[in-house]
Amino acid sequence: MTFLKLSKMKYTSYAFIFGFLLVSCTTDKNNSTTISKKNKQPNILLVMVDDMGFTDTSPYGGEINTPTIDQLAKRGMLFTDFHTSVSCSPTRSMLLSGTDNHLAGLGNMGELLSPNQVGKPGYEGHLNDNVVSLAEVLKDAGYHTYMAGKWHLGHEESNIPGARGFEKSFSLLNGGSSHFSDMAGLVEAEKIVQYSLNGKKLKTLPKDFYSSRSYTDFLMDAVRNSEDDQPFFAYLAFSAPHDPLHVPEPWMSKYNGVYNKGYEALRNSRIKKIKKLGLIPKDAKTPVMNSTVKPWDTYTEEEKVYESRKMEIFAGMVENVDYHMGRMIDFLSDIEELDNTIILFLSDNGSNPWNNTQYPGNADGVYLSKFDNSLKNLGNPTSHIAYGVGWASAGSGPLDYFKMTVGEGGIRTPLIMSGPGINKGEIHRNFAYVTDIMPTLLDMVGVQKPETYNDKAVLPMKGKSFSKVLTGIKKSTYTDEDYIGGEMGNGKWMRKGNFKAQMVPNPYGSNEWKLFDLSKDPGETTDISPENPELLEELKNAWAAYSEEVGVVLQE
């Protein structure tokens, strides 16, 4: 089985713009294949996308064309019950530390810290020095460590990628930005965002910059220019499909007219397909649309055209990510490293319900007035638009809620893994958590996390390795007696086996604790707490113990 062989087109041009900062490379295929070495530890390619909903790719029931991700699922294991935090930086802190975000420095996103959280332990707003990063551990173990894409774990020189273990990096430091070269931020307070290249802040980007292509080019060059036979850890952190919704042609026009029936119709078609794929129970109930969603049939025809255009561009962004991910995987095949590379694909959280006006400081429209959000300009560099809660609900498919909530649609995301020793074409249906990624990878490559780093004691990982799940030795990482929970933005959740207690605050939820059996009801449609008050109380008590253990500071 081979991945797509993709033409170079114009998309390799960016690799040479930063060439002077990298070791000179050869384009001769015979020479490039000498990168592959025998009898070495596996390489790691960790691919994270930004704000992708549970059903936005075809292996999870989506209509968007994602052939690379399809092939990855056939080559490896697809997870149906994998969980993250509710938003970007908390998830990334857990991914790279193996421990809870409240311990790693991102108890809340730095941009959203409330006054009572500022200065509290675990709320530093960056990956703190109480943890050692996955890149730091692997680098000390002899791995080359490369990163391209969204960082969102600190802006200062002491906490950007080069200071946290990545020997080569090209990174967006902020939470979101234009995907083109203008570096426009999401809000007035960050109207020009920050990028770093190998530890140095950039004032400009190349004129032909597009995030997904440029990050992929940089990472391929970093791997290509390795001068020895050491394995590599490559972290490809796409900032797409996070808004602003931007994508070049031909992806800009690829989905014209596909979403004219609206988000309720899209959601229903995805639920039908994901049930047919057997990823959720066929008799699982569909959650009702959130009360904040405006019914599609109440829009005017002109409004429907405008709203549909947003989803068309979003779909183009997802397919574009798949295309560039395919380029990266084809490159690994060309240099004879694919069979010795562990590949992970996941999202940092669920689909994003916010419109561009909902970001802090944007409600008055002053900053957004600087952009051209006319229908004909959507998707171009001078536009600044997000797709909103209706399409986000469609992205969640059979799950309730979306990003920024602890509902399953906010914290259950795709995870696909392939590589040496991993069972092929299998579906894993048991719970796994983002904190499990680091211990799993270290286990798979035979590297131990140190107890101290830079002469300072570092926290142990809270996650558990699921390497034996990947090889079929074990069926599950967690037992039915284990408690696993989380919090952000005052949203609270706690799992025990298939039972989940959650509390979703306003404006999306009722601010009340509810209890669900996710084995039968992944959409969290039926609160079973009236029949199981003792179980709900047990899980609430477990959440209180978790909160005390990790130092949760609720927003006031």
C-alpha positions as CSV (number, residue, x, y, z in Angstrom):
1,M,0.0,0.0,0.0
2,T,1.4,3.4,-0.9
3,F,0.3,6.9,-0.1
4,L,-0.6,9.4,-2.7
5,K,2.2,10.5,-5.0
6,L,1.8,14.2,-5.2
7,S,3.2,16.6,-7.7
8,K,5.7,19.2,-6.5
9,M,3.7,22.0,-8.3
10,K,4.7,25.4,-6.8
11,Y,4.4,24.1,-3.2
12,T,8.1,23.2,-2.8
13,S,9.3,26.8,-3.4
14,Y,9.1,27.8,0.3
15,A,11.6,25.2,1.3
16,F,14.4,27.2,-0.3
17,I,13.5,30.5,1.2
18,F,14.8,29.5,4.6
19,G,17.6,27.3,3.1
20,F,20.4,29.7,4.2
21,L,19.4,28.8,7.8
22,L,19.6,25.1,7.2
23,V,22.4,22.8,6.1
24,S,22.7,22.8,2.3
25,C,20.6,20.0,0.8
26,T,20.6,17.9,-2.3
27,T,17.7,17.3,-4.6
28,D,19.2,14.1,-5.9
29,K,16.9,11.2,-4.9
30,N,19.7,8.7,-4.7
31,N,21.6,10.9,-2.3
32,S,18.5,11.8,-0.3
33,T,17.7,8.1,0.3
34,T,21.0,7.8,2.2
35,I,19.2,9.5,5.2
36,S,17.7,6.1,5.9
37,K,19.8,4.0,8.3
38,K,19.4,0.5,9.5
39,N,18.9,-0.7,13.1
40,K,17.9,2.6,14.6
41,Q,15.1,3.6,16.9
42,P,11.8,4.6,15.2
43,N,11.3,8.1,14.0
44,I,8.2,10.0,15.2
45,L,5.9,12.2,13.0
46,L,3.4,13.9,15.3
47,V,0.7,15.7,13.3
48,M,-1.7,18.0,15.1
49,V,-4.5,20.0,13.5
50,D,-6.3,22.9,15.0
51,D,-10.0,23.0,15.7
52,M,-11.0,20.0,13.6
53,G,-14.3,18.5,14.6
54,F,-14.9,14.8,15.3
55,T,-16.5,14.1,11.9
56,D,-14.5,16.5,9.7
57,T,-12.4,13.7,8.0
58,S,-13.7,10.8,6.0
59,P,-12.6,8.0,8.3
60,Y,-14.8,9.5,10.9
61,G,-17.9,10.0,8.7
62,G,-17.1,13.2,6.9
63,E,-17.7,14.1,3.3
64,I,-14.5,16.1,3.0
65,N,-11.9,14.4,0.8
66,T,-9.0,13.3,3.0
67,P,-7.3,10.4,1.2
68,T,-4.0,10.7,3.2
69,I,-5.9,10.3,6.5
70,D,-7.9,7.4,5.0
71,Q,-4.7,5.6,4.1
72,L,-3.2,6.3,7.5
73,A,-6.3,4.7,9.2
74,K,-5.9,1.6,6.9
75,R,-2.2,1.3,7.9
76,G,-2.8,1.8,11.6
77,M,-5.3,2.1,14.5
78,L,-8.2,4.5,14.7
79,F,-9.4,5.6,18.1
80,T,-13.1,6.4,18.8
81,D,-12.8,7.5,22.5
82,F,-9.7,9.7,22.5
83,H,-9.9,12.9,24.6
84,T,-8.2,16.3,24.9
85,S,-8.8,19.5,26.7
86,V,-11.5,22.0,25.5
87,S,-9.0,24.3,23.7
88,C,-5.6,24.9,22.1
89,S,-2.8,25.6,24.6
90,P,-4.1,23.4,27.5
91,T,-4.1,20.4,25.2
92,R,-0.7,21.2,23.7
93,S,0.8,21.5,27.2
94,M,-0.5,18.0,28.1
95,L,0.6,16.5,24.8
96,L,4.2,17.7,25.3
97,S,4.4,17.1,29.1
98,G,2.4,13.9,29.7
99,T,0.7,15.6,32.7
100,D,-2.3,17.7,33.5
101,N,-2.5,21.2,32.0
102,H,-3.0,22.8,35.5
103,L,0.4,21.4,36.5
104,A,2.2,22.2,33.2
105,G,1.4,26.0,33.3
106,L,-1.8,26.2,31.1
107,G,-4.6,25.9,33.7
108,N,-6.2,28.4,31.4
109,M,-5.3,29.8,28.1
110,G,-2.9,32.8,28.7
111,E,-5.3,35.1,26.7
112,L,-8.2,34.2,28.9
113,L,-6.7,34.3,32.4
114,S,-9.1,35.9,34.9
115,P,-7.6,38.3,37.5
116,N,-7.8,35.7,40.3
117,Q,-5.8,33.2,38.2
118,V,-3.0,35.5,37.2
119,G,0.2,34.5,39.1
120,K,-1.1,31.3,40.5
121,P,0.9,28.1,40.2
122,G,0.0,26.3,37.0
123,Y,-1.4,29.4,35.5
124,E,1.8,30.9,34.1
125,G,0.4,31.0,30.6
126,H,3.3,29.0,29.1
127,L,4.8,25.6,29.4
128,N,6.5,25.9,32.8
129,D,9.7,24.4,34.1
130,N,8.0,22.0,36.5
131,V,7.7,19.7,33.5
132,V,10.2,18.4,30.9
133,S,8.9,18.4,27.3
134,L,8.7,15.4,25.0
135,A,11.2,17.2,22.7
136,E,13.7,17.7,25.6
137,V,13.6,14.1,26.6
138,L,14.0,12.8,23.0
139,K,16.8,15.3,22.2
140,D,18.7,14.2,25.2
141,A,18.2,10.6,24.1
142,G,19.9,11.3,20.8
143,Y,16.9,12.2,18.6
144,H,16.9,15.1,16.2
145,T,13.9,17.3,17.2
146,Y,12.1,19.5,14.6
147,M,8.9,21.5,14.8
148,A,6.9,23.5,12.4
149,G,3.5,25.2,13.0
150,K,1.5,26.5,15.9
151,W,3.2,26.6,19.3
152,H,0.9,28.5,21.6
153,L,2.9,27.6,24.7
154,G,4.8,30.9,25.4
155,H,6.2,33.9,23.6
156,E,9.3,34.7,25.6
157,E,12.8,33.4,24.6
158,S,12.8,31.1,27.6
159,N,9.7,29.2,26.5
160,I,9.6,29.2,22.7
161,P,10.2,25.9,20.8
162,G,14.0,26.3,20.7
163,A,14.2,26.7,24.5
164,R,12.0,23.6,25.0
165,G,14.0,21.0,23.1
166,F,13.5,21.7,19.4
167,E,16.8,22.1,17.6
168,K,15.1,23.5,14.5
169,S,11.7,25.2,14.5
170,F,9.5,27.5,12.5
171,S,6.6,28.4,14.6
172,L,3.5,30.6,15.1
173,L,3.7,31.6,18.8
174,N,0.2,32.9,19.1
175,G,-3.1,31.1,19.2
176,G,-4.3,32.1,15.8
177,S,-3.3,34.2,12.8
178,S,-3.9,34.8,9.1
179,H,-2.7,31.8,7.1
180,F,-1.1,34.1,4.6
181,S,2.0,36.3,4.9
182,D,0.3,39.4,6.4
183,M,0.7,38.1,10.0
184,A,-2.7,39.5,11.0
185,G,-3.9,38.3,14.4
186,L,-7.3,37.3,15.6
187,V,-7.8,40.4,17.8
188,E,-6.6,44.0,18.1
189,A,-4.4,43.1,21.1
190,E,-2.5,40.8,18.8
191,K,-3.0,42.5,15.5
192,I,0.5,41.5,14.3
193,V,1.4,38.0,15.6
194,Q,4.8,36.5,16.4
195,Y,6.7,33.9,14.5
196,S,10.0,32.4,15.4
197,L,12.6,30.7,13.2
198,N,15.2,28.7,15.0
199,G,14.8,30.8,18.1
200,K,14.7,34.2,16.4
201,K,11.6,36.3,16.1
202,L,10.6,37.2,12.5
203,K,9.4,40.6,11.4
204,T,8.1,39.5,8.1
205,L,7.1,36.3,6.2
206,P,7.9,35.4,2.6
207,K,5.2,36.8,0.3
208,D,4.2,33.3,-0.9
209,F,3.7,32.0,2.7
210,Y,0.7,29.8,3.3
211,S,0.7,28.1,6.7
212,S,0.0,24.4,5.8
213,R,2.4,24.3,2.9
214,S,5.1,26.4,4.4
215,Y,5.2,24.4,7.7
216,T,5.4,21.1,5.7
217,D,8.2,22.4,3.5
218,F,10.2,23.5,6.5
219,L,9.8,20.2,8.3
220,M,10.8,18.2,5.2
221,D,13.9,20.3,4.8
222,A,14.9,19.8,8.4
223,V,14.6,16.0,8.1
224,R,16.4,16.1,4.7
225,N,19.3,18.0,6.0
226,S,20.1,15.6,8.9
227,E,23.8,14.8,8.7
228,D,23.9,11.6,10.7
229,D,21.9,8.4,11.3
230,Q,20.1,9.6,14.4
231,P,16.3,9.2,14.5
232,F,14.1,12.2,14.4
233,F,11.0,13.6,16.2
234,A,9.1,15.8,13.8
235,Y,6.1,17.8,15.2
236,L,3.9,19.2,12.4
237,A,1.4,21.4,14.2
238,F,-0.9,22.8,11.5
239,S,-2.7,26.0,12.4
240,A,-5.4,25.0,10.0
241,P,-8.4,24.7,9.9
242,H,-8.5,27.3,12.8
243,D,-10.0,30.6,11.6
244,P,-9.5,33.0,9.9
245,L,-10.9,30.8,7.1
246,H,-8.2,31.1,4.4
247,V,-7.2,28.7,1.6
248,P,-5.7,29.1,-1.8
249,E,-7.0,27.6,-5.0
250,P,-7.9,25.0,-6.1
251,W,-9.2,24.2,-2.6
252,M,-11.0,27.5,-2.4
253,S,-13.5,26.4,-5.0
254,K,-13.5,22.7,-4.5
255,Y,-16.7,22.6,-2.3
256,N,-18.8,25.2,-4.0
257,G,-22.5,24.3,-3.5
258,V,-21.8,21.3,-1.3
259,Y,-23.3,22.8,1.9
260,N,-26.3,24.7,0.5
261,K,-28.7,22.5,2.5
262,G,-27.3,23.9,5.8
263,Y,-25.7,22.6,9.0
264,E,-28.6,20.4,10.2
265,A,-28.6,18.5,6.9
266,L,-24.8,18.1,7.1
267,R,-24.9,16.9,10.7
268,N,-27.5,14.3,9.9
269,S,-25.6,13.0,6.9
270,R,-22.4,12.6,8.9
271,I,-24.2,10.9,11.8
272,K,-25.7,8.4,9.3
273,K,-22.3,7.7,7.8
274,I,-20.4,7.4,11.1
275,K,-23.0,4.9,12.3
276,K,-22.6,2.9,9.1
277,L,-18.8,2.9,9.7
278,G,-19.6,1.3,13.2
279,L,-17.8,4.0,15.2
280,I,-20.8,4.8,17.4
281,P,-23.8,2.6,18.3
282,K,-26.4,2.5,15.6
283,D,-29.2,3.2,18.1
284,A,-27.4,6.1,19.7
285,K,-29.7,9.2,20.0
286,T,-28.8,12.4,18.3
287,P,-28.4,15.4,20.6
288,V,-30.6,18.4,19.9
289,M,-29.0,21.4,18.3
290,N,-27.6,23.8,20.9
291,S,-30.0,26.7,21.8
292,T,-27.4,29.2,20.5
293,V,-27.7,27.8,17.0
294,K,-30.0,29.8,14.6
295,P,-32.2,27.4,12.6
296,W,-31.1,27.2,8.9
297,D,-34.6,27.8,7.6
298,T,-34.8,31.2,9.4
299,Y,-32.0,32.6,7.2
300,T,-32.7,34.6,4.1
301,E,-31.5,33.2,0.8
302,E,-28.7,35.7,0.8
303,E,-27.7,34.8,4.3
304,K,-27.7,31.1,3.4
305,V,-25.3,31.7,0.5
306,Y,-22.9,33.6,2.9
307,E,-23.1,31.0,5.6
308,S,-22.5,28.2,3.2
309,R,-19.5,29.9,1.8
310,K,-17.8,29.7,5.2
311,M,-18.2,26.0,5.4
312,E,-17.0,25.6,1.8
313,I,-13.7,27.4,2.7
314,F,-13.4,25.4,5.9
315,A,-13.7,22.1,4.0
316,G,-11.1,23.3,1.5
317,M,-8.7,24.0,4.4
318,V,-9.2,20.5,5.7
319,E,-8.5,18.9,2.3
320,N,-5.5,21.2,1.9
321,V,-4.1,19.9,5.3
322,D,-4.6,16.4,4.1
323,Y,-2.7,17.2,0.9
324,H,0.3,18.6,2.6
325,M,0.3,15.8,5.2
326,G,0.4,13.5,2.2
327,R,3.4,15.3,0.9
328,M,5.2,14.8,4.2
329,I,4.4,11.1,4.2
330,D,5.4,10.7,0.6
331,F,8.7,12.4,1.4
332,L,9.3,9.8,4.2
333,S,8.6,7.1,1.7
334,D,11.0,8.6,-0.8
335,I,13.9,8.7,1.8
336,E,13.0,5.1,2.9
337,E,12.0,6.2,6.4
338,L,8.3,5.6,6.3
339,D,8.3,2.0,7.5
340,N,10.4,3.1,10.5
341,T,8.3,6.1,11.5
342,I,5.5,6.2,14.1
343,I,2.8,8.6,12.7
344,L,0.1,10.2,14.8
345,F,-2.8,12.3,13.6
346,L,-5.0,14.2,16.1
347,S,-6.8,17.5,16.7
348,D,-6.2,19.7,19.7
349,N,-10.0,20.0,20.5
350,G,-13.3,19.9,18.8
351,S,-14.9,22.3,16.3
352,N,-14.9,26.0,17.1
353,P,-18.3,27.6,17.8
354,W,-17.1,31.2,17.9
355,N,-17.7,33.8,15.3
356,N,-14.9,36.3,14.7
357,T,-16.9,38.9,16.8
358,Q,-16.7,36.6,19.9
359,Y,-12.9,36.9,20.4
360,P,-11.9,39.2,23.2
361,G,-12.1,42.8,22.1
362,N,-13.7,42.2,18.7
363,A,-17.4,42.8,19.7
364,D,-17.3,46.5,18.8
365,G,-16.2,45.7,15.3
366,V,-13.4,48.3,15.2
367,Y,-10.6,45.7,14.5
368,L,-12.8,43.6,12.1
369,S,-13.7,46.7,10.1
370,K,-10.1,46.6,8.7
371,F,-10.9,43.4,6.8
372,D,-13.0,42.8,3.7
373,N,-15.5,40.2,4.6
374,S,-17.6,40.5,1.5
375,L,-18.9,37.3,0.0
376,K,-16.5,37.5,-3.0
377,N,-13.5,38.0,-0.8
378,L,-14.0,35.3,1.8
379,G,-11.0,33.0,2.0
380,N,-8.6,35.6,0.7
381,P,-5.8,37.2,2.8
382,T,-7.7,40.4,3.5
383,S,-10.7,38.5,5.0
384,H,-11.2,37.5,8.7
385,I,-14.1,35.2,9.3
386,A,-15.0,32.1,11.4
387,Y,-17.8,29.7,10.6
388,G,-19.8,29.8,13.9
389,V,-21.8,27.5,16.1
390,G,-24.0,25.9,13.5
391,W,-21.2,24.5,11.4
392,A,-19.3,23.6,14.6
393,S,-22.3,21.5,15.7
394,A,-22.3,19.7,12.3
395,G,-18.5,19.1,12.9
396,S,-19.3,17.3,16.2
397,G,-21.7,15.0,14.4
398,P,-23.2,12.6,16.9
399,L,-21.5,14.3,19.9
400,D,-23.0,17.2,21.9
401,Y,-21.3,20.6,22.1
402,F,-18.0,21.7,20.7
403,K,-14.7,23.5,21.5
404,M,-14.6,25.6,24.8
405,T,-17.0,23.1,26.5
406,V,-16.4,19.8,28.3
407,G,-19.2,18.1,26.2
408,E,-18.0,15.2,24.1
409,G,-18.0,17.4,21.0
410,G,-15.4,19.7,22.7
411,I,-13.0,17.1,24.1
412,R,-13.4,13.9,22.0
413,T,-11.3,14.1,18.9
414,P,-9.8,11.9,16.2
415,L,-6.6,10.0,16.8
416,I,-5.0,7.7,14.3
417,M,-1.6,6.0,14.8
418,S,0.4,3.9,12.4
419,G,4.0,2.6,12.3
420,P,6.3,-0.2,13.2
421,G,4.6,-2.7,15.5
422,I,1.1,-1.0,15.4
423,N,-1.8,-3.2,14.4
424,K,-3.2,-2.3,11.0
425,G,-6.8,-1.5,10.1
426,E,-8.1,-1.8,13.7
427,I,-10.5,0.3,15.7
428,H,-9.8,1.0,19.4
429,R,-13.0,1.8,21.2
430,N,-11.8,2.4,24.8
431,F,-10.8,5.6,26.5
432,A,-7.5,7.3,25.9
433,Y,-6.3,10.8,26.9
434,V,-3.9,13.3,25.5
435,T,-1.6,12.9,28.5
436,D,-1.1,9.3,27.4
437,I,0.7,10.3,24.2
438,M,4.1,11.2,25.7
439,P,4.4,8.0,27.9
440,T,3.3,5.9,24.9
441,L,5.9,7.3,22.5
442,L,8.7,7.1,25.1
443,D,7.7,3.5,25.7
444,M,7.6,2.7,22.0
445,V,11.1,4.1,21.4
446,G,12.6,2.8,24.7
447,V,13.4,6.1,26.3
448,Q,12.9,6.9,30.0
449,K,11.7,10.3,31.2
450,P,14.1,11.8,33.7
451,E,13.1,12.7,37.3
452,T,15.2,15.8,37.1
453,Y,16.0,18.2,34.2
454,N,18.5,21.1,34.3
455,D,19.2,20.2,37.9
456,K,15.6,20.7,38.9
457,A,13.1,18.0,39.9
458,V,10.3,17.7,37.3
459,L,6.8,16.3,37.7
460,P,6.0,12.7,36.8
461,M,3.7,12.0,33.9
462,K,0.1,11.4,34.8
463,G,-0.7,9.7,31.5
464,K,-0.4,6.0,30.9
465,S,1.3,4.3,28.0
466,F,-1.1,2.5,25.6
467,S,1.7,1.0,23.6
468,K,0.4,-2.5,24.4
469,V,-3.0,-1.5,23.1
470,L,-1.3,-0.6,19.7
471,T,0.2,-4.1,19.5
472,G,-2.9,-6.0,20.6
473,I,-1.4,-7.2,23.9
474,K,-3.9,-5.2,26.0
475,K,-7.5,-4.2,25.2
476,S,-7.5,-1.0,27.3
477,T,-5.2,1.3,29.2
478,Y,-7.6,2.2,31.9
479,T,-9.8,0.1,34.1
480,D,-13.4,0.6,35.0
481,E,-12.3,1.9,38.4
482,D,-9.9,4.6,37.2
483,Y,-11.0,8.2,37.5
484,I,-9.9,10.7,34.8
485,G,-11.1,14.2,34.7
486,G,-10.5,17.8,33.5
487,E,-11.5,21.4,33.7
488,M,-11.3,24.7,31.8
489,G,-13.3,27.8,31.8
490,N,-15.2,26.4,34.8
491,G,-16.4,23.4,32.8
492,K,-15.9,20.2,34.7
493,W,-15.8,16.5,33.7
494,M,-14.9,13.2,35.3
495,R,-14.9,9.7,33.8
496,K,-15.1,6.3,35.4
497,G,-15.3,3.5,32.9
498,N,-18.0,4.5,30.4
499,F,-19.7,6.8,32.9
500,K,-19.1,10.5,32.6
501,A,-20.2,13.3,34.9
502,Q,-20.0,16.8,33.3
503,M,-21.0,20.3,34.1
504,V,-21.2,22.8,31.1
505,P,-21.5,26.4,32.2
506,N,-23.5,29.1,30.4
507,P,-23.9,30.2,27.7
508,Y,-23.9,26.8,26.1
509,G,-24.9,24.6,29.1
510,S,-27.2,24.6,32.1
511,N,-24.4,25.0,34.7
512,E,-25.7,21.8,36.3
513,W,-24.0,18.4,36.9
514,K,-25.3,15.6,34.7
515,L,-24.4,12.0,34.3
516,F,-24.2,9.9,31.1
517,D,-23.4,6.4,30.0
518,L,-21.2,7.0,27.0
519,S,-21.2,3.4,25.8
520,K,-24.8,3.8,24.8
521,D,-25.1,7.6,24.6
522,P,-22.0,9.3,23.2
523,G,-24.2,12.3,22.3
524,E,-25.0,12.9,26.0
525,T,-28.7,13.1,25.3
526,T,-30.1,11.3,28.4
527,D,-29.1,12.4,32.0
528,I,-29.1,9.2,34.1
529,S,-28.3,10.9,37.4
530,P,-31.9,10.8,38.7
531,E,-31.6,7.0,38.6
532,N,-28.0,7.0,39.8
533,P,-27.6,9.7,42.4
534,E,-24.9,7.9,44.3
535,L,-22.7,7.4,41.1
536,L,-23.0,11.1,40.3
537,E,-22.0,12.1,43.8
538,E,-19.0,9.7,43.6
539,L,-17.8,11.3,40.4
540,K,-18.4,14.8,41.7
541,N,-16.3,13.9,44.8
542,A,-13.6,12.4,42.4
543,W,-13.6,15.7,40.5
544,A,-13.1,17.7,43.8
545,A,-10.2,15.5,44.7
546,Y,-8.7,16.0,41.2
547,S,-9.2,19.7,41.5
548,E,-7.3,19.8,44.7
549,E,-4.5,17.6,43.4
550,V,-3.7,19.7,40.3
551,G,-4.5,23.1,41.8
552,V,-7.6,24.2,39.8
553,V,-8.4,27.9,40.3
554,L,-11.9,28.5,39.0
555,Q,-12.6,31.8,37.2
556,E,-14.4,34.5,39.1
